Amino acid sequence: MSSTLFRTKKVEQSILDTEEPEHALKKSLSALDLTVFGVGVIIGTGIFVLTGTVAKNNAGPSVALAFAAAGVVCALAALCYAEFASTVPVAGSAYTFSYASLGELPAWIIGWDLVLEFALGTAVVAVGWSGYIQSLMDNAGWEMPAALGSREGAGDFGFDILAAALVLVLTGILVLGMKLSARITSLVVAIKVTVVLVVIIAGAFFIDGDNYDPFIPKAQDVPAGESLQAPLIQLMFGWAPSNFGVMGIFTAASVVFFAFIGFDVVATAAEETRNPQRDMPRGILGSLFICTALYVAVSIVVTGMQHYSQLSVDAPLADAFKATGHPWYAGFISFGAAVGLTTVCMILLLGQTRVFFAMSRDGLLPRFFSRVHPRFKTPHRPTILLGVVIAILAGFTPLNELAALVNIGTLFAFVVVAIGVLILRRTRPDLHRAFRTPWVPFIPILSVCASLWLMLNLPAETWVRFGIWMAAGFLVYFLYGRSHSRLGRHDETTVGEVLKPKPGETE
């Protein structure tokens, strides 16, 4: 059984798979498009919300160092992603990379993990977008009925119609084509980056140097709480990370990591890139570098404008300008946040549909979902299915406590991709690699260790929920995926034969 569970799909098979007319995606993206996608999905809730939370509770003005630390963890993973994406330019990101290096069962598990990560991420951001829109409507004197605007105060029944509507509209855009999605994303990203630059440039004039004293506040003990909510590292070793001090920076990094989630989505678009060997590394690394620099700059400015102990948790950027007597900037920032979150939703939804599509094309999910639209050349079936499901999820389900699952899912994918680079370097040294991760094996090992460290700083309850989702994934694989795998049906065939459906095989 172990030989079937860890059977690998050759890189050549994966690439040839993309040439089947009914299952081939249209190649239309450039390096600039990929960079815009990366910036579009990374700059979102994290920069507009988390800055105040971690500065006030964990790191003080040194939150800038926490963003830098989280950026380094992502950069280590990005180097590994860049090698895989340029070597195996196929939809599916970490799922496809795992199939080529670790085997079918690990690939299924990481694919199952990514489906959860992107679904929850999309729903959480859609709800956040709805909140910003409702805030702007309130400022204009328009009040959304409680039962349609939010779950708060809506009684036994409440449906967030704005969040659900956003997901459905973005679903339609993704069905119509990647180039249209890229053009809309470019416009929205331009608005979002403009807002961030306004915060940095305008805010720099209102900095009070006294607010940086002390830059790294004195260490304090973590307040006692329920054991299940404690970080896993505390339960395992009896040691709790510090709320402040040097270790508080690393605790903060595990929180602000959410702000970087999404750069790996760029890798899911490899199959739709005109020159993936050259453009994928540029898109992944370029977007991550730009966003890290913006995050650090914003956090330095905001903690300089207002003392970290007085920062708002809900809207730190906007409220910092209010505190300095400039409310106009606050409204401008809220507008930019609302507009900017649309691209985060769209690109997370894009990533999920591509992973689902790749798993379906391999037979691990029903092949019905792997056929592309005859005109638009997009995976319209999984896009519509997942869009409707996530719209319902965003409309009905309370997601605050589940949001941490997005973090652990992403970090788990980072670990798998880094290990995959090491394995594929050993098993397939002959492969042409347009981009090679430097200093192997040190960079992949560092990536694994850094990701595991941040995972250990997440609440134990998150690990329990993640374990339940993974257990459900094992069940689905053994009941359906293993017996329907196309690779399993053709273990003894040639590369060309494995891609041909059997006579009478249903799509």
N, C-alpha and C positions, 0 to 999 in steps of 0.2 A: 504493500500500500504506500509506503514511504516514497517509492520511486514515482508513483503517479501524483502524489501530493506535491512533490517538489520538481516536477517536470518543468523545464524552462521553454519558453517560446523564443526561437532564434531571432536575432535582430533582423536578419534578412526576411524572415516570415512576417514580422510586424510591418516592415516597410512595404513589402509586396501587397500586404493586406490593404494598404491605403489606395491601391490602384484599381480595386474592384469598382466598376462604374456605379453600381447601386449603393455602394458603401463608402464612396470617396467624397471627402470634403473639398470645397473650393479653396485654392491657394490665392489669397489676396492681401495678406498682411506684410508690412515692411518692418524694419527695425524701429522706426519712429512710432508706428502703430503699436508695437509691442511695449515700447517704453511708456507711451501714453496710457495703455491698458494698465501697466504696472503702477504708475503714479495714480491713476484713477481709482484703483482698488485699495491701495495702501493708505492714501490720505483720506481719512474718513472719521468715524466716531472716535478713534484713538486720540488724534491730535486736538479735536474740539472738546473732548470730555475728560479723558484720562489724565491729562496734565495736572489738573487741579486735585484729583483724587490722590494720586501717588505723591505729589508734593506735600499735601496736607497730612497724609497718613504714614508715609514711609521715608521720604528722602529729602524733603525741603527743597532748597534751590538746586541741590545736586541731582534733581530729577533729570537734568540734562545728561549727567553721566549714566543714569539708568537707561535713557533712550539710546545712548551710544553703546552700552553693553548689550542691549537687546539687538541693536543693529549689527554688532559683531557676530552674535549667534546666527542671525539671519544670513550674514555675508558668508560665513563658513558653509552653511547649507546651500547658499546660492551658487557657490563655486562647484559644488557637487551636482546641483540641478543643471547648471550650464553645460557640464560635460555630457550628461545623459541626454538633454534636450537636443544638443547638436549631433549626437551620435545616433539617437533613436528618435527622429522627428515624427512622432506618432502621437495622436490624441490620447489623453489618459494620464499624463504627468507621472506621478510616483507609481501609479498602478502599472502602467506600461513598463517603466524602468524595472520594477520588481519582478515582473513576468520574465524579463530578459535575463535577470541575474539571480534572483532568489528562488523562483519557482511559482507554481500556480496557486498553492494555498496562501503563501505570504502575499502574492499579488491580489488575491481575492480579499484578504483581510485589509490591506491598505486601501483598496478600492472602496470597500464597505465603509471604512473609516472616513475617506474623503467625501463620500455621499453625505454622511452625517455632518462633517465639518462645514461643507458648503451650504447645505440646507439650513442649518441653524444660523450660520453667518448671514445668509441672505435675509432670513426672517427677522433676526435681531436688528439688523441695520434698517430694514423696512419699517419696523416699529419706531426706531429712533428718528427716521425721516418723518414719519407721521407726527411725532411729537413736536419737531421743529416747525412743521407746516401749521399745526394747530396753534402753536405759540404766535406765529406771524399773523394768523387769522384773528386771534384774540386781540393782538395789538391794533388790528384794523377794525375791531368792533364786530367781527363775525364769530359767532360761537357755534361749534359743532355739537350736535346732540350727544349726550354722554354715551348712549347705547351704540352710536356709530363712530364716535371719535376716539374712544379709548376704553380700556377695560376697567379703569378706575371709576368707581361710583356708578357703574352701569347695572348694578344688581346682579341677578342670576344670569342674565343674558347680556352679552356685549360683543360687538364685532367691530374691529378696527378697520373700517371700510377704506380709509386712505392707504394703510399699509398693504392691504390685499389688492387694491386697485393699482398701486405702483408695480407690484410683482407681475400682475397680469399684463400691464402695458409693456413692461420690459420683456416679457415672454414673447409678445408679438413682434417686437423689434428684433429679437434674436432669431426668430423664425425667418424674418425677411432677409437676413444675410449679415455676414460678418463685417463687410465694408460699411454698411449703414451703421452698424453698432460702433465701428471705429470712428466714424465721422461725428456721431452724437457724443461719444466719449471724449473726443478731442475738444469739442466746444465746451463741455461741462468741466473738463479738467482745466482748461484755460481760466474759467471763472474761479474754480477752487484754488488754483495756485496763486491767482491774483489776490484772493482774500488772505491767504497765508502770508504773502509778501507784504500786504498792507499791515498785517499784524506785526511783522518783524520790523518794517521800516518806520511806521508811525509809532509803534510802541517803544522803539528805541529812544524816542525823545522824552518819554515819560518815566524812564528808569530812575529809581532812587537807589544808589549804591548801598545804603544802609539795609535794604531788604535782603542783601546777600550775606548778611552777618547773623548767624554763622552759615557758611555755604553747606557744610555737612553738619546738621544738628546732632547734638549729643545722643548717644544710644540710649534707648529705653526698652524695657521688656514688653513683649507682646501681651496685650490683655488676655486674661484667661477666657476661654470660650468652650463651646461644645467640642468634644474630641473629634467628632466626625467632620467638623468644619475646619479643623486644624490642618496645616500643611502636612503632607504625607511624611516629609522628612522629620517632623516633630514626633509623629507616632512611631516611626521606625527607630529613631535614635534618641528620643527624649530631649532633642535640642530644637529650640524654636528660633527662627531667624529674627533679627532685631527689627523693630519698627523704624529706628533711625540709626545713624552711624554708618560706617563703611558697609556693614552687612545689609543695612537697610536699602542701600543702592541696588543690591542684587535681588532683594525681595521686591523692590519696585520694578526691576527689570522683568520679573516673571509676570507682573501685572501689565506693564506697558507693552509687552510682547504682542498683545492683541492689536496694538496700533500698526504692527507690521504684517499682520495676517493678510495674505492675498498675493504677495509677489510670486508665490509658487503657482498661482493661477496662470501666469504668463506661459508656463511650460505646457499647459493643457492646449494651447493654441498652436503648438509646433507643427501640426499637420496642415494648418491653414496659413502657414508662412511661406512666402515665395522662396526665400533662401535661408532655411532654418539653421544650417551649419554656421553661417556667419551672423545672422540676426538674432537668434535665440539668446546667446550669451550677452550680446549688447543690450537686449531688452530687459533681461533679468537683472543683470548687474547694474545697468544704468539707472533703472527705476529705483532700485534699492538704495543706491548712493544718493540720488537726488532727495528722496524722502527722508533718509537719515539726517542729512544736512539740514533740511527744513525743520524737522522735529527738534533737533538740538537747539537751533536758533530760536524757535518759538518758545521753548521751555525756558531758555535763558531770559528772554524778553519779559515773559509773563511773570516769572518769579521776581524779576527786577521791578516791575510796575507795582506789584502788590505783595505784601509779606505773605510767605507761604501759608502761615496759620490762618490767614483771612481769605484765602482763595475759595471761590465757589466750587462745589463739586459737580453741579449740573452743567454750568456754562462758564468755565473759568476764563476763557478768552474774552467773551463778551462782557462779563461782569468786571473784569480787570479794567476795561476801558470806562465802564460806568463809574468805578471807584475813583478814577482820575478825573472825572468830570467831563467825559466825552461819550455821551450815550449814542451819538450818531454812528460811531464805529460799531457799537454793540449790535444795532440793527443790521448793519452791513454784514457783520460776521455771521449772524443767525441766518441771513438769506444765503450766504455762501455755503454754510454748512448744509442747509436744506437741499440746495441744488447739487452740491458735491456728493451727497450720500446716494444720489440716484445711480451714479456710475459704480459705486461700491456694490450695490445690489445687483446691477446688471452683470458685472464681471464675475461675481461669485456664482451667480446663476449660470453664466456661461461655463465656468469651470466644472460645475456639477454635471451639466448636461453632457460635456465632452467625456468625462470619466464614465458616466452611465453608458454613453454610446460605445466607448471602447470595450467595456465589459460585455455589452450585448453583442458586439461584432465577434468577440471570441467565444460566444455561446454560454458564458457564465450567467448571463441574464437572457431573457427571451430575445431571439434574433429579430423579432418583429420591430424592435426599437432601433435597429442598426441601419435601417434603410433611410437614405437622405431624400430630401424633397427634390423632385425632378427638375424644378426651375431654380430654386434658391440654393440648392446644394448644402442645406443645413440639416442637422438631425432634428427634424421638426417634431417627430413623435415623442421622444423623451423630453424635449424642451416643453411641449405643451403639457405633458403629464406632470412633470416636476414643477412647472410653473403653477399649475392649479393646486397641487398639494401644498406647496410653500405658501401660496396666497391664503389658503385655509389655515395653515399653521400660524402665519403672521396675524391673521384676523382673530383667532380664538385663544391661542395657547400662551400662557404666561411664560416668558423665556428668560427672565433675568438670571435665575439660578442655573439654567442650562447653558448660558453663554460661555462658561468656563470650559465646556466640552469642545468648543471651537479651538481653544488654545491647546488642549492636550492632543486633539486630533492632528493639528498641524505639526506639533513637536514630534509626535510619533512618526509622521510621514518623513520629517527631516532625518530621523534616526535610520529609517529603512533605506532612504535614498543614499545616505552616506555609506552604509554597509554595502549597498549594491554596487557603488563605485569600486570599492575594494575587491569585491568578488569578481566583477566583470573584467577588471584589470588583470586578474589572475587567469580566469577561464577563457577570455577572448582578447589576448594581447594583440591579435592581428587586426582588430577593428580599426577603421579609420576614424580618428577623433579630431574633428575640426577645432574643438576646444578641449584642453586637458586641464583637469584640476591640478594646481601646483602642489608640490611637496606631499605627494602621496607616499606613505599612508598617514602622515601627520595631520593634514587638514581634515580628512574624513573622520579620523579618530577624535580630533578636537570637536568636530561638529556633533558627533554622537555624545560625547561627555557634556558639552554645553547644553544640548537639548535635554538630556536626562536631568541635569541639574535644575533647569527651569521647571521640568515636569514634577520633580520632587517638591517644589515650592508651591504647587497647586493643592487645593483642599482635597482631603481624603475622599470626601463625598463625590468629587469629580471623578476620581479613580473608580469608585464603585459604579457610577453610572456608565463610565466608559467600558468597564468590564462587562456590564450587562449587554450593552450594544454589541460588543465583540462576540459574546456568547451567542447572541441572535445571529450574527454573521456566520459563525461556524455552522449553525443549524441550517441556514439557507443554503450554504455551500454543499453540505453533504446530502441534503434532500433534493437539490436541483443542479447547482453549478457543476459539480464533479461529473455527473452522468451526462450532462449536455455540452461539456467543453469540446470545442472543435479540435483542439490539440489532442485531447484524449482519444478522439475517434480516429485520429490519423497518426498515431505514434510511430508507425513504421513506414510512413510515406515520405516522399520527397518534399522539398520546400514548395514547389509549384503545385503538387497535388493537394497539399494540406489546405490550400486556399480555395479549392473548388468544392462547392457544396455537393453532397451525394445526390444521385438521381432521386428526385421526389422530395428532397429535403425542403421543408417549409422555411420561409424567411421569417 
